[in-house]
Amino acid sequence: MQTNPAIEIIPILFGLLGGLALFLYGIEQMTGALKTVAGSRMKNLLKKMTSNRVKGALTGAFATAIVQSSSVTTVLVVGFISAGLISLAQAISIIVGANVGSTVTVQIIAFNITEYSLLMIAVGFGIRFIVKNDKIKYFGLMLMGLGLLFLGMQFMSDATRPLRSYEPFIYAMSHMKNPLIGILIAAIFTAIIQSSAATIGIVITLASQGFINLEAGISLVLGANIGTCVTAVLASIGMPRESKQAALSHVIINIIGVLIWLPFISRLDDVVRFLSPSYPELTGLDRIAAEAPRQIANAHTIFNLMNTVILLPFITPLAKLIAWILPVKPTTVEEKIKPKYLDDASLSTPSIALELVRMELSRQSRRALLMIKEISNAVLYADKDKLKKIKKMDDEVDALHDYIITYLSKLSKQPLTADESRLLQSYIIASNYIEYIGDVIETNLVTLGRERVEAEIEFSKKSEPYLRNFIDKVIWCAEEAFTAFIEGNKKRADVVIEMKKEVSQLAQITQSHLEERLNSETNVPLAEYRILSEIVENMKRIYYLSKRIAKNVVESNNSQHSSIVQEELKFE
C-alpha cells in the first residue's frame, strides 16, 4: 500500500469539526421536532405507566424511540420522580427501557444513505416553508434534521478519507487494543457533548472508513453509555433528593451494564459478527468499512437489550440500595412553598411542561380554596389564630403564582403549537385570578377580621344563617371552578357560570336582612353592619373571580387539559 509522507491536518480538522457541528445540529433539530409533535404521545405513555417493571421498561423504550433521545426520557423521569408522579422503582424501569429505545437512533445512523442527505434537507425545508399545518411543518423540520445529520456524517467521512493512506494513523488505530482506553475516551467525549447517539455516530463514521474495527467499536459504545448519564446528573442539580436518586440510578445501571460485558467483549464480538451481514469478497480496510458500521449498531442494540433482561428482575433491590445511599430528607416548612412539579428540564418538551404547570396550578388553587374556607370561619367567629394562618397561606399562593408565571415565561420562548400557546395563555389567566382571590382575602377580609377582633365587635346570631348560606354557596362555586379548570371540565364550568343569578340573589337577601336589622333594631352597632356588608361584597368578588376562571375553561381548548394523573382536590 502506498503511503503519503505527510497530510494536511488543517483541512481534516476543519472538515471533522464542521461535520460534527452539522451532525449535532441535525440531531438537535430532529429531536426537537419529534418532542414537539410527539410530546403528548409521550405524556400518554407515561400516564399509562404502572408498577409493573416490564411495562415500565416498555414505556421507556417506546418514549425514547418516539423522541430519538434517551437523555430526553431520562431528564423527564428526573422531573416526574421529583413531582411524585412515579416511584423510584418505576423510574429505574423506565431508564432501563430508555437505553433500549436509544438503539433505534443508532440503527438509523448505520444506514448508508448519506447520498440522500441533501434531498432530505431540501424536502424538509420545502415542507416547513410551504405547509401551514403545525404538525406537518415539524415533520419537515425532523426530515431536515435527519438530512443534516447524514450530511454531517458525510463531511466527517470525506474529511477523514485521506487518513486511509496515512500509515501512522492506520497503525495507531489498529493497535488500540485496550478496551478501557476506548471506554474512557467515549465516556468523556459523550459527557462533553451530552449525546451517546452522536458519539456512536462518529464511531460509525470512522468505522465506515475502516479506521475502527468491531472490538474497538464495542469499547467506545460501552463508554458512550456511561457518558450519557451526565445529562441526567446535571438535570438533577438543585432538585429534590428523589431526582438525585433517579440520576444516580441511571449512572449505576449503565456502569453495571458495562462491567457485566467488559470481560465478554470478544464473545459479544463473535455474536455480533454472526448476526450481522458480512462481505467476504472484500479485504482489509474495505471489508472493515463495509461491515463495521452495522456491526457496531447491532452491538449497541444487543448490549442494551441484554442489560435490560438481566437488570429487570433486580429493580426493586436496586431501588432500595439507591434509597439507602441517598435517603429522602423530610420536607421543611420553608420547602412547602416551593414548586413541587415545575421542572426546567421539561421546558424543551412543551406538552409535558404544560402538564406540570397544570399540576402546580392545582396546588395553588387548593391553597386558595382553603383560604376561602378558613377566612369565612375566622371572620364570622373572630378566630385570631386562623387570621394569622391565612397570611402565611396567601404568601404561599403568591409564591406559587410567581413560580408559575416565571416558568410559563420561559416556556413561551420554546417552539409551541397553536394549541399549546392557547393553553399557556389560559394558565397565565387562571393563575392570575387565583392570586387575585388570595389578595381579596388577605387584603380585605383579613383586615375586616382583625378590625372585628380588635374592636371586640359581636355579630348577631340572627345574621349568621344568612351569611353562612351565602358564603357556603360561594365556597362551593369556587371549588367547582377550580376543579373544572384543573380537569378541563366544561360542564362543571358552565354550572359555575350559571350560578351567577343565584349567588346575586343570596347576596341581595343577606344584604337586605342586614339593612332591615339596622332599620328595625335600635341596638345594632353601625360597625357590625359595615363589616358584615363588606364581607358580603368581598365574597361576591371571590365568586366573580371564580366565574372568570370557569369562563376561561369554556373559552380555552378543552382537549389540551388531559392529565397524567387525576388528583383529588385536597390541600397538601
N, C-alpha and C positions, 0 to 999 in steps of 0.2 A: 504494500500500500504506500503510495506517495504521500509524504508529509510536507507541510509548509514550515519553514524555519520560524516564521512569526505570523501573527494575525493581528488585525485591527481590533483592539479591545474596545475603543470608544463606541463605534457603531453597534457592536454586540451589546454593550451595556445599555445604550440608548434604546435599542430595539427591545431588550428584555424589560426595561423599566416602563417604556411606553406600552408594550403589550400587556404587562402586568396591570398597569393602570386601567387600560380598556377592559381587561378581564374582570377586575374587581368592580369597576363601574357597571359592567354588564350584569354581574351577579346582584349588585345593589338594586339596579333598576328592575330586574326580573322579580326579585324577592319582594320589593316594594309594591309592584303592581299586583302580584299574587296575594299579598297581605290585604290590599285594599279590596280586591274582588272577592277573595275567599275568607275574609276575616269573620264574617257572620257564620260561615260554614264551620270554621274552627270553633267559634263560640258554641255552636250547637253540638259539636263533637264533645267538647268539654262538659257541656250541660248533661249529656247522657252518661258521663263517666260514673262508674260505681266502684265499690271497694274491691271488686274482682280484679286481681292483678293482671290477668290475661287481657281483659277488656281495657284496662288502663294502658297496657303496653300497645295494644292495637290503636287506641286513641292517640297516643304519642306518635306512632308510626304514620297514621293517616294525616294527622295535623301537620307533621313535618313534611310529608310528601306533597301536601297542598301548597305550602308556602316555600318549599325548597330550602329550608334552613332549620337545622336542629337548634341553632343558637336562639332563634326567634321563639321556638316552642319552649326551650328551657327557661328563657327570660320570662315568658308568660307564666310558666309554672312557679317561678320565684315570686311573681306578683300575686298569683292566686293563693299560694300557701300562706302568704303574709295576710291576705284578706280573709283567711279562714274558710275559703271555699273548698279546699281539699286537705286531706291529711298528708302527713309526711310519707306514709306508705304509698298512697295514691300518686304523689309527686314522683317518687322513685320509679314506680312502674311506668309512668309517662316518659320519664327521662330515658329509661332503658329502651322503650319503644321508639323514642325520637332518634336514637342512634341508628336504628334500622331504617327509619324514614329518610335519613340523610343519604342513604346509599343510592337513592333514585337520582339525585343530582349528579353524583359521580358516574353513574351508568350513562347518563345523557352526555356528559362531557367526553366519555370514552368513545362515542361515535365519531368517526372521522368525516364530519360534514362541514369542515371549515370553508370549503369552496362555495357553500351556500350562505355564508355569513352576511355578505353584502346584500343578497336578495332578502334575507330575513330583516335586515335593518331597513331596507327600502320599503318593504311591505308593511312592517311595523310602524314606520313613520307615516306612511300613507294612511293607514287605518286611524292613527292618532290625530292626523291633520284633517281628515275628511269627515270621519264618522262623528256624530253628535252624542250617541248613546255612551254613557259613562263607562259601563262595564266593557263594552266593545273597545272603547278607547284604551282602557287599561290592558286589555288583551293585546292591543297593538304595542303598548309600552313593554309588555312582557316579551313579545316576539322581538322587539328591537333590542331589549336587554340580552336575550339569548344570542342574537346575532353579534352584538358587541363582545359577548363572552367568547364566542368562537373566533371572532376577528382578532381579539387579544391573543388567543392561543396560536393563531396563525402567525402573528407578528413575533411572538416569542420563539416559535418553531423556526421561522426564517432567520431570526437573529442568531440562533444557536447553530444553524446548519454548518457554518464554517468550522465549528469545533469538531465536526465529524472527521476531519482530516488533520486535526491537531493532536499529535501523538502524546504530548504531556498530559493533556486533559483526558484523553481516552484511557491512558494508563492510570491516572488518579481515580477516575470513576470505576474502572474495572477492579481496583484494589480496595474499594470501600466495603470491606468485609464485616467490620464490627457493627452489629445491629444497634448497639447502644448509642453510637455516634449519630446514626440516622434518626433514631428516636428523639435524641436531644435536639438536633438541628430542626426537625419538623415541629417539635413541641414549641420551641422558642419562636420560630417563624410564624406558626399559627397563632400563638398568643399575641404577637405583634399585630397581625392583620385581622385577627378575630374571625377567621373563616377556614374551617377544615376543608371545605369544598375547594376553596381557592388554592390551598396548599397541595391537595391531591391533584387538582387540575394542572398545576405547574409540574408536578411529578409525572403526570401522564404526558404532558408536552415534552419533557426531557426524554421520557421513555419512547415517544414516537420518533425521536431522532436516534434511538439506540444507545443513549448515554446511561440509562438506568435499567438494570435487569430486574427480574421479578423479586428476588430476595431483598435487594436494596429497597425496592419499591414498597415491599411489605413493612420494612422497618420504618420508612417515612410515613406510611399510613398509620402505624401504631402511634408514632409521635404526634401526628396531627390530631388523633383522637384525644390525647392528653391536653394539647394546647388549646383546643376549642373550649375547655372548661373555664378559661379565663373570662369569657363573656358573662357567664352566669355569676361568677365570683364578683365581678365589677358591678353587676346589676344588684347584688345583694348588699352592697355597701350603703350604710345609712338606713337600712330597712330592718324590720323586726327580726328577732332571733330565728323565727320559723323560716324566713327567707334564706338566712345563712345556712340553716340545716339543709335546705334544698340544694344550694350551691355546693356545699360540702359533699352531699350525696352524689352529685354529678362528678366531682373530682374523684371520689373513692371508687365509684362504679367504673369509670374509664381507666383508672390506674390498675384496678383489679383485672380488668379485661386484658390489658397489655401484659401484666405479669403472668396471666394464665397462658398466653400464647407465646411469650418470649422464648421458652425452651423448645417450642414446637414450630418455629418459623420454617424450618426445612420441610416439615410434614405438611404445613399449610401450603408451601410452595408446590409440593407434589400434587396435592388435592386440586389446587387451582389450575395447574397445567393440564390435569386430566379433564377438568370441566370446561376449559376454555378452548377456543379454536386455535389450531396450530397450522404453521406454514412450513412444512419440512423441505419444500422445494427451495426455500431461501436459506442463506447462510450469514453468519457474522452479525454485523450491526443491522443489516436489512431485516434479518429474521427477528431480532430483538425489537426493532422498531415496529414491525407488523404485529407481533404477539403481545408485547408487554402492556400497552395501554389497556386492553380489555382484561388482561390477567390481573392488573393492579386494581381495576374497578371491581372485578369479581372477588379478589382477596378482601377488599374493603367490605363487600356485602357479606361474605361468609364470616368474617371476623365479628361483625356486629350482630349478625343473625344468631350465631352460636353463643355469643356472650349473653344475648337476651334469654335464650333457652337455659343456659347454665345458671344465670343470676335470678331469674323469676322466682324459683322456689325459696330463695333466701331474702326476699324483700322485707318481710316482717322482722327477722333478726337484724337486718341491716338498718332498718328504721329505728329499732331500739338502741342499736350501737351509736348511731348518729345523735339520737336524743340524749344519750348518756354523755357523749363528748360535748355537745352544745345544748345544755338544758335550757328550756324556755323560762325566762325570768317573769315573775309576777308583774302585772300591769300596775303602774303607779297612777296616782290621781292626775298628775300632770300629763301622762301619756293618753288619758282618756279623751282629751280634746284634740288630739292629733288625728289626721285622716287614717282610717283603717284600710280602705280599699284603693285609694289613689296611688298609682304606681307609674313613675316616669318611664320605666322600661316598656310599658304598654302603649305609649303615645304613638309609636310607629305603626300600631295596628288600631286604627280609629274605632272600629266596631267593638273591639274588646275594651278600649279606653272609655268609650261611652257607656258600656255596661257597668264598668267600675264606678263611673260618675253616678249612674242611676242608684247604685247601692249606697254610695256616700250620701246622696240626697235622701235616701230612706232613713239614714241615721239622723240627718239634720231635721227632717220632718218629725221623727219620733220625739226628738227633744223639744221641738216647738209645740207638739201636741201635749206633751207632759206639762209644759209651761202653762198652756191654756187651762188644763185641769187643775194645776196647783194654784194658779192665781185666783181662780174663782173661789176656792175654799179659803185662801189666805185673806182675801178682801172681805168676804162675807162673814168670816169668823175671827177676823183680827189675829191671824196667826203670824207672829213676828218671825219665827224660825223659817217658815215657808217663804216669807218675803225675802229673807237673806239668801235662801237656797235658789230662788228664781233668778237673782242677779248672776250667780255663777252659771246657771243653765243658759242664760242669754249670752254670756261670754262664749259658751260652747257653740251655740247656734251661729254667732258672729264669726267665730274662728273657722268653723266648718264652711261657712259661706265664703270666706276669704280663700281657703284652700281650694274649694270647688271652682270658683271663678278664675283663680290663677291657673289651675290645671286646664280648664277649658280654653283659656287664652293661649296656653302652649299648644293645645290640641288644634286650635284654629289655624295654626301655621302648617299643619300637616295637610297632605292632599286628601280632600274629603269628597265623597259623592254628594249629590244634591240632597238626598235623604239624610245623610249624616250631618250636613250643615244645618238643615232644619231642626234636627233633633238637638244639636248643640245649642242652637238659639233657644229652644224651648226649655232646656235645662238651665240656661242662664236666667231666663224669666222666672222659672219656678223657684230657683234658689234665692233670687232677689225677693220674691213675695214671702217666702218662708222667713227670711231675715226681717222683713217689714213687720210681720206678725210678732216676732220676738221683740222688736223695738216698741211696738204699741204696748205690749205687756210690760216691758221693763221701764219704759219712759213714762207711760201714763198710768197704767193700772197699779204698778208697784208704788208709784208716788201717791196715788189715792189711798192705797192700803196703809202706807206709813202715816199719812195725814190722819187717817181714822184712828190708828193706834196712838199716835202722839197726843191727839186731842181727846182721846177716850170717848169717841162718839159711838153710841149704841144704836144698832139697827133694830127697827121694829120687827117682831115676829110675823106681823101681818103682811109685810112685803116679801118675806123670804120665799113663799111658794111661787110668786110671780117671777122673781129673779131666778130662782132655781130652774123653773120650767124653760125660761128663755135661754139661760146660759147653757143648760144641757143640750138644747137644740143646736146652739152654735158649736158646741164641742163635737156633737155628732156630725155636723156638716163639715167641720174641719178635718175630722178623722176620715170621713168618706172622700173628701177632696184629695188628701194626701195619699190614701190608698189607691184612688183612681189614677193618680199621676204615676205612682211607682209601678202599678200593674199595667198602665196604659188602657184602663177600663173605661170606655166611652159611656157605657150605660150608667155606671156609678157617677161619672162626672155630670151627666145630664140630670140625674136626681138632685145633685147639689145645686145646680143652676136653677132647677125648677122650685127649689125651696125658698127662693127669694121672697115670694109673696107671704109665705107662712112665717118666715123669720121677721119680716117687716111688721106683720100683724101682731106677733108676740111682743116685739119691741114696743109697738104702739100701745098694746094692752098694759104692759108693765109701766110705761111712762104715764099713761092715763091714771093708773092706780096711784102712782106717786103724787101726781098733781091733785087727785081727788083727796088724798090724805092731807096734803098740805093745805088745801082749801077748807076741808071739813073738820080737821082736828086742830085744836089750839096748841097742843104741846109737841108738834112735830118740829124738830130743830131744822133750821134752814140748811145747815151744814150737811145733815143727813140726806136731805132731798137733793142737794147739789152733787154729793159724792155718788149716790145711787143713780142719779140721772147720767152722770159721766161714765159710770160703769156700763150702763145700758148702751150709751153711744159708742164706747170703745169696743164692746163686744160685737156691735153691729159692724164696726170697721174690720174686726177679725173675720166675720162672716164674708164680707165683700172681698177681702184679700183671698180667702179660701175659694170663693166663687171664681176669682180670676185664675187661680191655679187649675180649677176644674175646666174653665174655658180653654186654657192652654192645652189640655188633653184633647178636647174636641177639635181644636184648630191644628194640632200637630199630626204628624203621620203616625197613626197608632201601630202600624206594622213594625215600627222600629223599636217598640217597647218590649221585645221579647227578653226573657231573663234567664240567667244561668241557674239561679235558684229562686224559689218563691219564698221570700222571708215573711215571717209574721210581723205585724206592726207592733213591735214591743221595744221598750227602752233597754239599751244595753250599754 
